[in-house]
C-alpha cells in the first residue's frame, strides 16, 4: 500500500473508495456502509445471550452445544489472537510520521502568513525520533505576536531560512503520513507563500484519534492537556517545535499507538447530531460543534464505527451543503 493510500480527505474520495484505499478489496465488512447521501447511523445496542447457563450441573468439554450453532470458548488466560484482517491492517500502517506545527500571523490564510514551522520525523514501530527541525520565515508584521511572542523584526534577521525550508522538504519526502494537532488549521498554510504544497495524507490528533478513556481527556483535547494526560512535562506553549515535541513524547508512550492510528485513519464524513435542545449537552460532550461548519446544527466528522457508539443518532450530510439542517 503506497503512502498516499492511507488517508484521503473525504472531500476528495467517496466513502467506498476511501475504504478501498485503507482496507483493500474484499475487506470492507469491517466498516458498515452509509446509505446513499443521508444515512442514519444508530447507536449500538447491547446483545443479550439466548441461552441461560445453569450452575446446578457441570458441563463437560465434550458435550455438544445445541440450538443450531457451536460455541467455542477460549481457555482461561489463553491469549486472544487478533483477527487476521486487523493484523494485516496494522502491518500496513504508515511507519514514518512527520509531526508538524505552524505559528502564523493570524487565523485567516488569505490575510495572514506562516512565520514558523516545526517538524519531527517519528518512526512509529520503534517509537523513535529520527529528526527534529524548526525555522522562521520572514514576515513584515505579526498581529499574533502577543500569542506566539515572535516579533516580526526577528523573522527578518539574517538567517538561513531557505536552507531550513529545503531541509523541511527533505523531511516531507521521507514521511508516509503528516500529523498535526488541529491539522485542519495547519494544512491550509501549505502551498501558500514560501511553504510547499503537500499531497500526502494528514492525521489530526485532535479530531481523528479517540484517546483511551482511562486518560480522562475531553473530546478534542488541547495539545497541552494531551501531554499532561500522558505524563509529559509542559514547559512552554505557542512555539511550533514545542508542540511537536509534546506529540512525539505522547506517541512514544502509547503502547496502543498502532491501533490508535488504524482507527484514526478510518474514512470519515461530516455527521449531524439528531438531538433535541434538552439533549444538546450529549452532542457537546461527544465533541460536536454548534454552527461549525453548518449553521443551526451540531456537527462532527466521524467514522461509522465511532458514530455507532454514540448515545444518540446522527445523519451524514454533504460537507458542501449550504442550507442548515434543523436538529
C-alpha angles and dihedrals in degrees: 000000000000125000094253092055100068102079129001125182111261085229088068102037135040118237094256094051092045089054090050090054094050105036106018131232117315094022101082095107088086089076123044116235126244116236111246117296100329113032124172114227113200126206117263117263130217113254117219121209119250096216129068116215113218119215094200096082136033120244116214123221091241096060117108118237113234132204094083099289136072119228119211116201122198118244115256113277091002112143113253109229118224115246110267091242091056091049092049092049091050092049091054096051119121113269103191110065122185108205108205136187131173136200116208141185091241146344099266115074089201091065105020137060137221109247102174137031127191124189139175123190105216127189105214101198092052095034086228135146108228100179140353127199141176133176141165126236119212116253133172098223137008115206089179096057091117088061105038096025093221111136113216091230090059091058089056095055116115103277135139098257093146090057088047089054091050092053090047088055089054090054090049090052091052095050128095095191136020116222128194139158103244090007092181088070098043098045094057091069094060117097089029127105109330098344115100123239113252129207100183122109122268132217122199115212090198100048108020104043122073101208117214115279092231089067088067094221124159120237110281096013123199117252090248093052088049092051093049092048089059095044095255112150113242114214107154143007142204097039116111101229093045092061090047090054090052092054093045090052091049091051091048089056096046111104089183097045094128092055091046090052093046092053092040091057094054115121111269136198133189108265129197117214115233098215134137123235089263090053097047091108089066091059092045093050089050091057099258117149126223116229092356113140096338116051114234096014142093106234141173137164109250141164118238090252092056093045092053091059095057123109091231138042124266134195124214112233136189109264090218092056110130101188116072120241115229114242 
